[in-house]
Amino acid sequence: MGSVAALYRYPVKSMLGEAVSAVAVTERGFRGDRTHAVLDGTGAVASAKHPRKWGALLRLPQPVGRPRQRTDRPARRDRTAGRGP
């Protein structure tokens, strides 16, 4: 039988994870995992799938406390609802 040596969650997509000693698991995974993302100037989400563009992001630690949010633009889902790409 296996055992869990460490738990990590990633509150900001594609940034380094944070070690946690315990975490709530929901039907969607770890609570607090990937709840935020970094957007570029076009509103595209930064991703580890594009290391040439976002390689530095992959080495950044998670922000301490709640990540800062831009308030000058609505959330991505609100900006794109009912519109084409």
Backbone as numpy.savetxt, mean C-alpha at the origin, in Angstrom:
# Nx Ny Nz CAx CAy CAz Cx Cy Cz
4.49 -30.35 10.86 3.65 -29.18 10.86 4.54 -27.93 10.86
4.17 -26.92 10.09 4.95 -25.69 10.01 4.62 -24.74 11.14
5.40 -23.69 11.22 5.15 -22.65 12.22 5.41 -21.29 11.59
4.86 -20.26 12.19 5.03 -18.90 11.70 6.22 -18.28 12.42
7.24 -17.91 11.65 8.43 -17.30 12.24 8.29 -15.79 12.38
7.52 -15.15 11.47 7.36 -13.70 11.51 6.11 -13.31 10.74
5.50 -12.19 11.12 4.35 -11.64 10.42 4.70 -10.23 9.94
4.36 -9.94 8.71 4.56 -8.61 8.15 3.29 -8.18 7.44
3.00 -6.90 7.50 1.94 -6.34 6.67 2.51 -5.11 5.97
1.83 -4.71 4.93 2.31 -3.65 4.06 1.20 -2.60 3.90
1.09 -1.65 4.87 0.02 -0.66 4.80 0.04 0.17 3.50
1.24 0.51 3.02 1.36 1.26 1.76 1.89 0.30 0.71
1.11 0.07 -0.32 1.46 -0.87 -1.39 2.87 -0.60 -1.91
3.65 -1.64 -2.04 5.00 -1.64 -2.64 6.07 -0.98 -1.79
5.79 -0.61 -0.53 6.83 -0.14 0.38 7.23 -1.32 1.27
8.34 -1.16 1.98 8.77 -2.22 2.89 7.68 -2.54 3.89
7.62 -3.78 4.31 6.62 -4.19 5.28 6.99 -3.79 6.69
6.02 -3.92 7.58 6.27 -3.67 8.99 6.01 -4.96 9.75
6.90 -5.28 10.66 6.74 -6.48 11.47 5.62 -6.25 12.47
4.77 -7.24 12.64 3.71 -7.18 13.63 3.74 -8.45 14.46
3.40 -8.32 15.73 3.40 -9.50 16.59 2.07 -10.25 16.51
1.02 -9.54 16.10 -0.29 -10.15 15.91 -1.04 -9.29 14.90
-2.00 -9.90 14.21 -2.78 -9.14 13.24 -4.14 -9.80 13.07
-5.16 -8.97 12.91 -6.50 -9.50 12.64 -6.57 -9.92 11.18
-7.18 -11.07 10.95 -7.34 -11.55 9.58 -8.82 -11.48 9.22
-9.10 -10.81 8.11 -10.48 -10.69 7.61 -10.62 -11.54 6.35
-11.80 -11.50 5.76 -12.00 -12.24 4.51 -11.15 -11.67 3.38
-10.61 -10.46 3.53 -9.77 -9.84 2.51 -8.28 -9.90 2.85
-7.93 -10.54 3.94 -6.51 -10.65 4.33 -6.24 -9.95 5.64
-4.98 -9.56 5.85 -4.60 -8.89 7.09 -5.25 -7.51 7.16
-5.85 -7.20 8.30 -6.42 -5.87 8.50 -5.28 -4.85 8.47
-5.46 -3.79 7.70 -4.45 -2.75 7.59 -3.41 -2.99 6.51
-3.54 -4.08 5.76 -2.58 -4.39 4.70 -2.99 -3.74 3.39
-2.07 -2.99 2.80 -2.28 -2.33 1.50 -3.53 -1.45 1.47
-3.70 -0.67 2.51 -4.84 0.25 2.58 -4.53 1.59 1.92
-3.25 1.84 1.61 -2.82 3.08 0.97 -1.90 2.76 -0.20
-1.77 3.73 -1.10 -0.88 3.56 -2.25 -0.29 4.91 -2.61
0.83 4.88 -3.30 1.46 6.09 -3.83 0.98 6.24 -5.27
0.55 7.45 -5.63 0.11 7.73 -6.99 1.11 8.64 -7.68
1.28 8.46 -8.99 2.12 9.39 -9.73 1.26 10.57 -10.17
1.81 11.47 -10.94 1.10 12.67 -11.36 -0.13 12.41 -12.21
-0.25 11.23 -12.80 -1.41 10.89 -13.62 -2.47 10.15 -12.84
-2.18 9.81 -11.58 -3.11 9.05 -10.76 -2.89 7.56 -10.82
-1.85 7.12 -11.56 -1.53 5.70 -11.62 -0.88 5.26 -10.31
-1.19 4.04 -9.88 -0.66 3.50 -8.63 0.77 3.01 -8.84
1.68 3.41 -7.94 3.06 2.92 -7.97 3.05 1.43 -7.67
3.92 0.69 -8.36 3.89 -0.76 -8.19 5.29 -1.36 -8.27
5.51 -2.39 -7.47 6.77 -3.13 -7.52 6.93 -3.85 -8.85
5.87 -3.95 -9.61 5.94 -4.59 -10.93 6.72 -3.76 -11.93
7.03 -2.51 -11.56 7.79 -1.60 -12.43 9.01 -1.08 -11.68
10.00 -1.95 -11.41 11.14 -1.56 -10.56 12.00 -0.45 -11.16
12.08 -0.31 -12.46 12.88 0.80 -13.03 12.30 2.15 -12.62
11.00 2.24 -12.62 10.33 3.50 -12.27 10.21 3.67 -10.76
9.93 2.59 -10.04 9.59 2.68 -8.62 10.56 1.96 -7.70
11.77 1.64 -8.16 12.72 0.88 -7.35 13.01 1.50 -5.99
13.13 2.82 -5.94 13.43 3.49 -4.66 12.27 3.32 -3.67
11.06 3.28 -4.17 9.90 3.11 -3.30 9.97 1.78 -2.55
10.50 0.77 -3.21 10.56 -0.56 -2.61 11.50 -0.63 -1.41
12.36 0.36 -1.26 13.32 0.38 -0.14 12.91 1.32 0.99
11.81 2.02 0.82 11.36 2.97 1.85 10.59 2.26 2.95
10.85 2.65 4.20 10.08 2.05 5.31 8.66 2.63 5.33
7.79 1.93 5.99 6.43 2.42 6.16 6.46 3.69 7.00
5.55 4.64 6.73 5.47 5.83 7.58 5.07 5.43 9.00
5.52 6.19 9.97 5.13 5.94 11.36 3.77 6.58 11.57
2.86 5.83 12.16 1.50 6.34 12.35 0.72 6.25 11.06
-0.28 7.06 10.94 -1.15 7.03 9.75 -0.48 7.74 8.58
-0.45 7.11 7.39 0.15 7.77 6.22 -0.58 9.06 5.88
0.18 10.05 5.40 -0.41 11.31 4.97 -1.22 11.08 3.71
-2.28 11.83 3.58 -3.13 11.72 2.39 -3.22 13.07 1.72
-3.24 13.06 0.38 -3.46 14.30 -0.36 -4.90 14.70 -0.19
-5.12 15.96 0.03 -6.49 16.42 0.20 -6.93 17.31 -0.96
-6.04 17.57 -1.91 -6.39 18.45 -3.02 -7.04 17.71 -4.18
-7.14 16.37 -4.09 -7.76 15.58 -5.14 -8.64 14.52 -4.50
-9.80 14.23 -5.10 -10.63 13.15 -4.54 -9.96 11.80 -4.71
-10.43 10.83 -3.98 -9.89 9.47 -4.08 -10.01 8.97 -5.50
-9.09 8.10 -5.91 -9.06 7.60 -7.28 -10.40 7.01 -7.71
-11.04 6.24 -6.86 -12.31 5.64 -7.26 -13.35 6.70 -7.56
-13.29 7.84 -6.86 -14.25 8.92 -7.12 -13.92 9.64 -8.43
-12.65 9.80 -8.74 -12.26 10.53 -9.95 -12.58 9.74 -11.20
-12.58 8.41 -11.12 -12.73 7.61 -12.33 -14.12 7.02 -12.49
-14.96 7.15 -11.50 -16.29 6.54 -11.58 -17.06 7.11 -12.76
-17.56 6.22 -13.62 -18.38 6.64 -14.73 -17.63 7.23 -15.90
-16.30 7.22 -15.87 -15.49 7.77 -16.95 -14.66 6.69 -17.57
-14.22 6.93 -18.77 -13.30 6.01 -19.44 -11.90 6.16 -18.88
-10.92 5.38 -19.40 -9.54 5.44 -18.88 -8.87 6.77 -19.05
